[in-house]
Amino acid sequence: MSLKYSYNEDVVKIIESTNESDFEFDIKLSEEEHRAGIKKLQRSFEDNKVYTDVLFYPYDQHHYRIIVRQDYYVDFILALMKHHLIERVEWS
């Protein structure tokens, strides 16, 4: 089974790739409400006890590179949904 998600490409651009055992996300945001959402997303992972589950690297112009450990992939995708950065998640 794989996890599929969708989002509004007019306000969020997501490029997902794999890097050995991790997933990498390149995310660009265009709307203010989503910028607040990604900050909340970042805080939620930084405040937990596992420091290497999800690593955030912010760049200029609301661009983020995020590295997600394989065992936290589902948690990360669901957190994107929780913070309204993606619109739909389904198993396929």
Backbone as XML, in Angstrom:
<?xml version="1.0"?>
<chain id="A" units="angstrom">
  <residue number="1" name="MET">
    <atom name="N" x="0.835" y="-1.188" z="0.000"/>
    <atom name="CA" x="0.000" y="0.000" z="0.000"/>
    <atom name="C" x="0.872" y="1.241" z="0.000"/>
  </residue>
  <residue number="2" name="SER">
    <atom name="N" x="0.428" y="2.236" z="-0.730"/>
    <atom name="CA" x="1.140" y="3.504" z="-0.707"/>
    <atom name="C" x="0.167" y="4.616" z="-0.320"/>
  </residue>
  <residue number="3" name="LEU">
    <atom name="N" x="0.719" y="5.678" z="0.171"/>
    <atom name="CA" x="-0.072" y="6.817" z="0.614"/>
    <atom name="C" x="-0.025" y="7.889" z="-0.467"/>
  </residue>
  <residue number="4" name="LYS">
    <atom name="N" x="-1.185" y="8.346" z="-0.898"/>
    <atom name="CA" x="-1.272" y="9.392" z="-1.915"/>
    <atom name="C" x="-1.933" y="10.611" z="-1.293"/>
  </residue>
  <residue number="5" name="TYR">
    <atom name="N" x="-1.509" y="11.779" z="-1.728"/>
    <atom name="CA" x="-2.086" y="13.014" z="-1.218"/>
    <atom name="C" x="-2.241" y="14.002" z="-2.360"/>
  </residue>
  <residue number="6" name="SER">
    <atom name="N" x="-3.129" y="14.958" z="-2.167"/>
    <atom name="CA" x="-3.320" y="16.011" z="-3.155"/>
    <atom name="C" x="-3.407" y="17.348" z="-2.432"/>
  </residue>
  <residue number="7" name="TYR">
    <atom name="N" x="-3.156" y="18.405" z="-3.186"/>
    <atom name="CA" x="-3.129" y="19.751" z="-2.622"/>
    <atom name="C" x="-3.441" y="20.755" z="-3.715"/>
  </residue>
  <residue number="8" name="ASN">
    <atom name="N" x="-3.724" y="21.968" z="-3.320"/>
    <atom name="CA" x="-4.008" y="23.043" z="-4.256"/>
    <atom name="C" x="-2.680" y="23.577" z="-4.789"/>
  </residue>
  <residue number="9" name="GLU">
    <atom name="N" x="-2.383" y="23.294" z="-6.037"/>
    <atom name="CA" x="-1.098" y="23.677" z="-6.617"/>
    <atom name="C" x="-0.962" y="25.175" z="-6.848"/>
  </residue>
  <residue number="10" name="ASP">
    <atom name="N" x="-2.052" y="25.914" z="-6.705"/>
    <atom name="CA" x="-1.980" y="27.366" z="-6.828"/>
    <atom name="C" x="-1.380" y="28.010" z="-5.582"/>
  </residue>
  <residue number="11" name="VAL">
    <atom name="N" x="-1.458" y="27.324" z="-4.445"/>
    <atom name="CA" x="-0.960" y="27.917" z="-3.203"/>
    <atom name="C" x="0.192" y="27.131" z="-2.570"/>
  </residue>
  <residue number="12" name="VAL">
    <atom name="N" x="0.330" y="25.856" z="-2.927"/>
    <atom name="CA" x="1.384" y="25.013" z="-2.365"/>
    <atom name="C" x="2.014" y="24.213" z="-3.496"/>
  </residue>
  <residue number="13" name="LYS">
    <atom name="N" x="3.333" y="24.178" z="-3.526"/>
    <atom name="CA" x="4.062" y="23.330" z="-4.472"/>
    <atom name="C" x="4.877" y="22.342" z="-3.646"/>
  </residue>
  <residue number="14" name="ILE">
    <atom name="N" x="4.697" y="21.051" z="-3.906"/>
    <atom name="CA" x="5.418" y="20.015" z="-3.157"/>
    <atom name="C" x="6.112" y="19.092" z="-4.140"/>
  </residue>
  <residue number="15" name="ILE">
    <atom name="N" x="7.403" y="18.931" z="-3.942"/>
    <atom name="CA" x="8.167" y="17.945" z="-4.696"/>
    <atom name="C" x="8.712" y="16.953" z="-3.674"/>
  </residue>
  <residue number="16" name="GLU">
    <atom name="N" x="8.343" y="15.698" z="-3.836"/>
    <atom name="CA" x="8.773" y="14.652" z="-2.905"/>
    <atom name="C" x="9.788" y="13.751" z="-3.606"/>
  </residue>
  <residue number="17" name="SER">
    <atom name="N" x="10.856" y="13.409" z="-2.888"/>
    <atom name="CA" x="11.850" y="12.481" z="-3.418"/>
    <atom name="C" x="12.375" y="11.618" z="-2.273"/>
  </residue>
  <residue number="18" name="THR">
    <atom name="N" x="13.070" y="10.558" z="-2.640"/>
    <atom name="CA" x="13.670" y="9.693" z="-1.618"/>
    <atom name="C" x="15.172" y="9.862" z="-1.643"/>
  </residue>
  <residue number="19" name="ASN">
    <atom name="N" x="15.755" y="9.676" z="-0.478"/>
    <atom name="CA" x="17.196" y="9.789" z="-0.315"/>
    <atom name="C" x="17.612" y="8.677" z="0.639"/>
  </residue>
  <residue number="20" name="GLU">
    <atom name="N" x="18.081" y="7.576" z="0.092"/>
    <atom name="CA" x="18.419" y="6.382" z="0.871"/>
    <atom name="C" x="17.202" y="5.947" z="1.691"/>
  </residue>
  <residue number="21" name="SER">
    <atom name="N" x="17.212" y="6.126" z="2.992"/>
    <atom name="CA" x="16.084" y="5.675" z="3.807"/>
    <atom name="C" x="15.175" y="6.818" z="4.252"/>
  </residue>
  <residue number="22" name="ASP">
    <atom name="N" x="15.418" y="8.030" z="3.763"/>
    <atom name="CA" x="14.615" y="9.194" z="4.136"/>
    <atom name="C" x="13.801" y="9.694" z="2.949"/>
  </residue>
  <residue number="23" name="PHE">
    <atom name="N" x="12.825" y="10.527" z="3.263"/>
    <atom name="CA" x="12.056" y="11.223" z="2.244"/>
    <atom name="C" x="12.418" y="12.689" z="2.328"/>
  </residue>
  <residue number="24" name="GLU">
    <atom name="N" x="12.512" y="13.344" z="1.183"/>
    <atom name="CA" x="12.789" y="14.769" z="1.138"/>
    <atom name="C" x="11.622" y="15.478" z="0.469"/>
  </residue>
  <residue number="25" name="PHE">
    <atom name="N" x="11.217" y="16.579" z="1.073"/>
    <atom name="CA" x="10.127" y="17.392" z="0.544"/>
    <atom name="C" x="10.659" y="18.786" z="0.270"/>
  </residue>
  <residue number="26" name="ASP">
    <atom name="N" x="10.379" y="19.267" z="-0.906"/>
    <atom name="CA" x="10.681" y="20.639" z="-1.286"/>
    <atom name="C" x="9.326" y="21.335" z="-1.377"/>
  </residue>
  <residue number="27" name="ILE">
    <atom name="N" x="9.062" y="22.251" z="-0.449"/>
    <atom name="CA" x="7.737" y="22.872" z="-0.350"/>
    <atom name="C" x="7.871" y="24.379" z="-0.514"/>
  </residue>
  <residue number="28" name="LYS">
    <atom name="N" x="7.031" y="24.925" z="-1.395"/>
    <atom name="CA" x="6.960" y="26.375" z="-1.598"/>
    <atom name="C" x="5.519" y="26.813" z="-1.355"/>
  </residue>
  <residue number="29" name="LEU">
    <atom name="N" x="5.363" y="27.893" z="-0.595"/>
    <atom name="CA" x="4.038" y="28.376" z="-0.206"/>
    <atom name="C" x="3.794" y="29.771" z="-0.769"/>
  </residue>
  <residue number="30" name="SER">
    <atom name="N" x="2.540" y="30.058" z="-1.097"/>
    <atom name="CA" x="2.234" y="31.385" z="-1.623"/>
    <atom name="C" x="1.216" y="32.158" z="-0.791"/>
  </residue>
  <residue number="31" name="GLU">
    <atom name="N" x="0.470" y="31.488" z="0.069"/>
    <atom name="CA" x="-0.554" y="32.189" z="0.849"/>
    <atom name="C" x="-0.160" y="32.269" z="2.322"/>
  </residue>
  <residue number="32" name="GLU">
    <atom name="N" x="-0.491" y="33.382" z="2.931"/>
    <atom name="CA" x="-0.117" y="33.655" z="4.318"/>
    <atom name="C" x="-0.625" y="32.588" z="5.284"/>
  </residue>
  <residue number="33" name="GLU">
    <atom name="N" x="-1.854" y="32.119" z="5.107"/>
    <atom name="CA" x="-2.408" y="31.128" z="6.030"/>
    <atom name="C" x="-1.601" y="29.833" z="6.001"/>
  </residue>
  <residue number="34" name="HIS">
    <atom name="N" x="-1.037" y="29.482" z="4.875"/>
    <atom name="CA" x="-0.226" y="28.277" z="4.781"/>
    <atom name="C" x="1.147" y="28.483" z="5.415"/>
  </residue>
  <residue number="35" name="ARG">
    <atom name="N" x="1.646" y="29.693" z="5.391"/>
    <atom name="CA" x="2.930" y="29.983" z="6.046"/>
    <atom name="C" x="2.797" y="29.782" z="7.547"/>
  </residue>
  <residue number="36" name="ALA">
    <atom name="N" x="1.684" y="30.181" z="8.106"/>
    <atom name="CA" x="1.445" y="29.953" z="9.534"/>
    <atom name="C" x="1.309" y="28.459" z="9.801"/>
  </residue>
  <residue number="37" name="GLY">
    <atom name="N" x="0.680" y="27.735" z="8.890"/>
    <atom name="CA" x="0.507" y="26.294" z="9.050"/>
    <atom name="C" x="1.812" y="25.544" z="9.059"/>
  </residue>
  <residue number="38" name="ILE">
    <atom name="N" x="2.747" y="25.942" z="8.203"/>
    <atom name="CA" x="4.021" y="25.218" z="8.178"/>
    <atom name="C" x="4.839" y="25.524" z="9.426"/>
  </residue>
  <residue number="39" name="LYS">
    <atom name="N" x="4.689" y="26.716" z="9.978"/>
    <atom name="CA" x="5.368" y="27.038" z="11.241"/>
    <atom name="C" x="4.817" y="26.175" z="12.379"/>
  </residue>
  <residue number="40" name="LYS">
    <atom name="N" x="3.501" y="25.990" z="12.411"/>
    <atom name="CA" x="2.897" y="25.117" z="13.425"/>
    <atom name="C" x="3.343" y="23.678" z="13.228"/>
  </residue>
  <residue number="41" name="LEU">
    <atom name="N" x="3.412" y="23.248" z="11.978"/>
    <atom name="CA" x="3.891" y="21.906" z="11.656"/>
    <atom name="C" x="5.321" y="21.715" z="12.166"/>
  </residue>
  <residue number="42" name="GLN">
    <atom name="N" x="6.162" y="22.682" z="11.898"/>
    <atom name="CA" x="7.555" y="22.605" z="12.338"/>
    <atom name="C" x="7.644" y="22.535" z="13.862"/>
  </residue>
  <residue number="43" name="ARG">
    <atom name="N" x="6.902" y="23.383" z="14.543"/>
    <atom name="CA" x="6.920" y="23.368" z="16.013"/>
    <atom name="C" x="6.453" y="22.045" z="16.577"/>
  </residue>
  <residue number="44" name="SER">
    <atom name="N" x="5.451" y="21.431" z="15.938"/>
    <atom name="CA" x="4.930" y="20.163" z="16.458"/>
    <atom name="C" x="5.985" y="19.062" z="16.410"/>
  </residue>
  <residue number="45" name="PHE">
    <atom name="N" x="6.814" y="19.055" z="15.388"/>
    <atom name="CA" x="7.862" y="18.038" z="15.309"/>
    <atom name="C" x="9.090" y="18.414" z="16.140"/>
  </residue>
  <residue number="46" name="GLU">
    <atom name="N" x="9.375" y="19.697" z="16.262"/>
    <atom name="CA" x="10.523" y="20.115" z="17.074"/>
    <atom name="C" x="10.257" y="19.953" z="18.565"/>
  </residue>
  <residue number="47" name="ASP">
    <atom name="N" x="8.994" y="20.005" z="18.972"/>
    <atom name="CA" x="8.653" y="19.911" z="20.387"/>
    <atom name="C" x="8.514" y="18.484" z="20.890"/>
  </residue>
  <residue number="48" name="ASN">
    <atom name="N" x="8.549" y="17.502" z="19.989"/>
    <atom name="CA" x="8.448" y="16.128" z="20.479"/>
    <atom name="C" x="9.828" y="15.626" z="20.920"/>
  </residue>
  <residue number="49" name="LYS">
    <atom name="N" x="9.903" y="14.419" z="21.431"/>
    <atom name="CA" x="11.145" y="13.909" z="22.020"/>
    <atom name="C" x="12.119" y="13.321" z="21.008"/>
  </residue>
  <residue number="50" name="VAL">
    <atom name="N" x="11.681" y="13.117" z="19.772"/>
    <atom name="CA" x="12.547" y="12.534" z="18.746"/>
    <atom name="C" x="13.095" y="13.675" z="17.889"/>
  </residue>
  <residue number="51" name="TYR">
    <atom name="N" x="14.375" y="13.960" z="18.018"/>
    <atom name="CA" x="14.954" y="15.114" z="17.343"/>
    <atom name="C" x="15.226" y="14.894" z="15.861"/>
  </residue>
  <residue number="52" name="THR">
    <atom name="N" x="15.326" y="13.650" z="15.430"/>
    <atom name="CA" x="15.687" y="13.374" z="14.045"/>
    <atom name="C" x="14.528" y="12.856" z="13.210"/>
  </residue>
  <residue number="53" name="ASP">
    <atom name="N" x="13.297" y="12.979" z="13.681"/>
    <atom name="CA" x="12.158" y="12.467" z="12.920"/>
    <atom name="C" x="11.899" y="13.296" z="11.665"/>
  </residue>
  <residue number="54" name="VAL">
    <atom name="N" x="11.869" y="14.609" z="11.820"/>
    <atom name="CA" x="11.632" y="15.522" z="10.708"/>
    <atom name="C" x="12.543" y="16.728" z="10.893"/>
  </residue>
  <residue number="55" name="LEU">
    <atom name="N" x="13.330" y="17.034" z="9.874"/>
    <atom name="CA" x="14.256" y="18.162" z="9.931"/>
    <atom name="C" x="13.818" y="19.228" z="8.935"/>
  </residue>
  <residue number="56" name="PHE">
    <atom name="N" x="13.727" y="20.474" z="9.388"/>
    <atom name="CA" x="13.260" y="21.586" z="8.562"/>
    <atom name="C" x="14.428" y="22.493" z="8.202"/>
  </residue>
  <residue number="57" name="TYR">
    <atom name="N" x="14.487" y="22.869" z="6.934"/>
    <atom name="CA" x="15.485" y="23.806" z="6.442"/>
    <atom name="C" x="14.762" y="24.913" z="5.681"/>
  </residue>
  <residue number="58" name="PRO">
    <atom name="N" x="14.555" y="26.082" z="6.316"/>
    <atom name="CA" x="13.856" y="27.174" z="5.643"/>
    <atom name="C" x="14.787" y="27.931" z="4.697"/>
  </residue>
  <residue number="59" name="TYR">
    <atom name="N" x="14.238" y="28.381" z="3.582"/>
    <atom name="CA" x="14.951" y="29.194" z="2.607"/>
    <atom name="C" x="14.166" y="30.478" z="2.386"/>
  </residue>
  <residue number="60" name="ASP">
    <atom name="N" x="14.688" y="31.340" z="1.546"/>
    <atom name="CA" x="14.010" y="32.593" z="1.219"/>
    <atom name="C" x="12.699" y="32.341" z="0.494"/>
  </residue>
  <residue number="61" name="GLN">
    <atom name="N" x="11.826" y="33.319" z="0.565"/>
    <atom name="CA" x="10.568" y="33.354" z="-0.174"/>
    <atom name="C" x="9.659" y="32.159" z="0.126"/>
  </residue>
  <residue number="62" name="HIS">
    <atom name="N" x="9.578" y="31.792" z="1.394"/>
    <atom name="CA" x="8.640" y="30.766" z="1.867"/>
    <atom name="C" x="8.863" y="29.414" z="1.192"/>
  </residue>
  <residue number="63" name="HIS">
    <atom name="N" x="10.107" y="29.067" z="1.103"/>
    <atom name="CA" x="10.560" y="27.813" z="0.507"/>
    <atom name="C" x="11.188" y="26.979" z="1.630"/>
  </residue>
  <residue number="64" name="TYR">
    <atom name="N" x="10.811" y="25.709" z="1.711"/>
    <atom name="CA" x="11.284" y="24.830" z="2.777"/>
    <atom name="C" x="11.770" y="23.518" z="2.183"/>
  </residue>
  <residue number="65" name="ARG">
    <atom name="N" x="12.856" y="23.019" z="2.710"/>
    <atom name="CA" x="13.313" y="21.659" z="2.409"/>
    <atom name="C" x="13.153" y="20.890" z="3.711"/>
  </residue>
  <residue number="66" name="ILE">
    <atom name="N" x="12.473" y="19.765" z="3.639"/>
    <atom name="CA" x="12.146" y="19.011" z="4.843"/>
    <atom name="C" x="12.567" y="17.561" z="4.626"/>
  </residue>
  <residue number="67" name="ILE">
    <atom name="N" x="13.328" y="17.037" z="5.570"/>
    <atom name="CA" x="13.769" y="15.648" z="5.510"/>
    <atom name="C" x="13.008" y="14.863" z="6.563"/>
  </residue>
  <residue number="68" name="VAL">
    <atom name="N" x="12.388" y="13.779" z="6.121"/>
    <atom name="CA" x="11.514" y="12.979" z="6.983"/>
    <atom name="C" x="12.054" y="11.554" z="7.038"/>
  </residue>
  <residue number="69" name="ARG">
    <atom name="N" x="12.289" y="11.066" z="8.246"/>
    <atom name="CA" x="12.678" y="9.662" z="8.387"/>
    <atom name="C" x="11.559" y="8.774" z="7.879"/>
  </residue>
  <residue number="70" name="GLN">
    <atom name="N" x="11.946" y="7.656" z="7.311"/>
    <atom name="CA" x="10.977" y="6.750" z="6.707"/>
    <atom name="C" x="9.893" y="6.320" z="7.689"/>
  </residue>
  <residue number="71" name="ASP">
    <atom name="N" x="10.256" y="6.053" z="8.930"/>
    <atom name="CA" x="9.262" y="5.596" z="9.905"/>
    <atom name="C" x="8.333" y="6.714" z="10.396"/>
  </residue>
  <residue number="72" name="TYR">
    <atom name="N" x="8.557" y="7.959" z="9.969"/>
    <atom name="CA" x="7.678" y="9.073" z="10.320"/>
    <atom name="C" x="6.938" y="9.638" z="9.114"/>
  </residue>
  <residue number="73" name="TYR">
    <atom name="N" x="7.031" y="8.962" z="7.983"/>
    <atom name="CA" x="6.411" y="9.447" z="6.748"/>
    <atom name="C" x="4.899" y="9.643" z="6.912"/>
  </residue>
  <residue number="74" name="VAL">
    <atom name="N" x="4.203" y="8.637" z="7.394"/>
    <atom name="CA" x="2.743" y="8.734" z="7.552"/>
    <atom name="C" x="2.391" y="9.839" z="8.542"/>
  </residue>
  <residue number="75" name="ASP">
    <atom name="N" x="3.111" y="9.931" z="9.645"/>
    <atom name="CA" x="2.865" y="10.989" z="10.629"/>
    <atom name="C" x="3.031" y="12.367" z="10.002"/>
  </residue>
  <residue number="76" name="PHE">
    <atom name="N" x="4.054" y="12.515" z="9.173"/>
    <atom name="CA" x="4.317" y="13.796" z="8.525"/>
    <atom name="C" x="3.195" y="14.158" z="7.543"/>
  </residue>
  <residue number="77" name="ILE">
    <atom name="N" x="2.790" y="13.209" z="6.712"/>
    <atom name="CA" x="1.721" y="13.473" z="5.745"/>
    <atom name="C" x="0.425" y="13.842" z="6.466"/>
  </residue>
  <residue number="78" name="LEU">
    <atom name="N" x="0.099" y="13.122" z="7.523"/>
    <atom name="CA" x="-1.117" y="13.451" z="8.280"/>
    <atom name="C" x="-1.010" y="14.816" z="8.960"/>
  </residue>
  <residue number="79" name="ALA">
    <atom name="N" x="0.203" y="15.180" z="9.379"/>
    <atom name="CA" x="0.408" y="16.509" z="9.972"/>
    <atom name="C" x="0.246" y="17.599" z="8.910"/>
  </residue>
  <residue number="80" name="LEU">
    <atom name="N" x="0.676" y="17.333" z="7.678"/>
    <atom name="CA" x="0.428" y="18.287" z="6.584"/>
    <atom name="C" x="-1.072" y="18.506" z="6.417"/>
  </residue>
  <residue number="81" name="MET">
    <atom name="N" x="-1.822" y="17.430" z="6.500"/>
    <atom name="CA" x="-3.283" y="17.517" z="6.380"/>
    <atom name="C" x="-3.873" y="18.296" z="7.564"/>
  </residue>
  <residue number="82" name="LYS">
    <atom name="N" x="-3.397" y="17.991" z="8.752"/>
    <atom name="CA" x="-3.899" y="18.655" z="9.959"/>
    <atom name="C" x="-3.723" y="20.174" z="9.879"/>
  </residue>
  <residue number="83" name="HIS">
    <atom name="N" x="-2.616" y="20.611" z="9.299"/>
    <atom name="CA" x="-2.310" y="22.042" z="9.211"/>
    <atom name="C" x="-2.746" y="22.648" z="7.877"/>
  </residue>
  <residue number="84" name="HIS">
    <atom name="N" x="-3.611" y="21.938" z="7.154"/>
    <atom name="CA" x="-4.245" y="22.428" z="5.926"/>
    <atom name="C" x="-3.251" y="22.752" z="4.810"/>
  </residue>
  <residue number="85" name="LEU">
    <atom name="N" x="-2.151" y="22.024" z="4.771"/>
    <atom name="CA" x="-1.182" y="22.210" z="3.691"/>
    <atom name="C" x="-1.454" y="21.272" z="2.524"/>
  </residue>
  <residue number="86" name="ILE">
    <atom name="N" x="-2.159" y="20.192" z="2.780"/>
    <atom name="CA" x="-2.660" y="19.328" z="1.726"/>
    <atom name="C" x="-4.159" y="19.144" z="1.945"/>
  </residue>
  <residue number="87" name="GLU">
    <atom name="N" x="-4.868" y="18.735" z="0.897"/>
    <atom name="CA" x="-6.323" y="18.678" z="0.968"/>
    <atom name="C" x="-6.882" y="17.273" z="1.107"/>
  </residue>
  <residue number="88" name="ARG">
    <atom name="N" x="-6.148" y="16.271" z="0.660"/>
    <atom name="CA" x="-6.686" y="14.930" z="0.635"/>
    <atom name="C" x="-5.571" y="13.906" z="0.805"/>
  </residue>
  <residue number="89" name="VAL">
    <atom name="N" x="-5.884" y="12.838" z="1.575"/>
    <atom name="CA" x="-4.926" y="11.735" z="1.789"/>
    <atom name="C" x="-5.698" y="10.445" z="1.611"/>
  </residue>
  <residue number="90" name="GLU">
    <atom name="N" x="-5.086" y="9.484" z="0.908"/>
    <atom name="CA" x="-5.736" y="8.188" z="0.741"/>
    <atom name="C" x="-4.698" y="7.095" z="0.537"/>
  </residue>
  <residue number="91" name="TRP">
    <atom name="N" x="-5.082" y="5.894" z="0.949"/>
    <atom name="CA" x="-4.260" y="4.705" z="0.689"/>
    <atom name="C" x="-4.608" y="4.183" z="-0.693"/>
  </residue>
  <residue number="92" name="SER">
    <atom name="N" x="-3.610" y="3.748" z="-1.418"/>
    <atom name="CA" x="-3.899" y="3.168" z="-2.734"/>
    <atom name="C" x="-3.194" y="1.839" z="-2.901"/>
  </residue>
</chain>
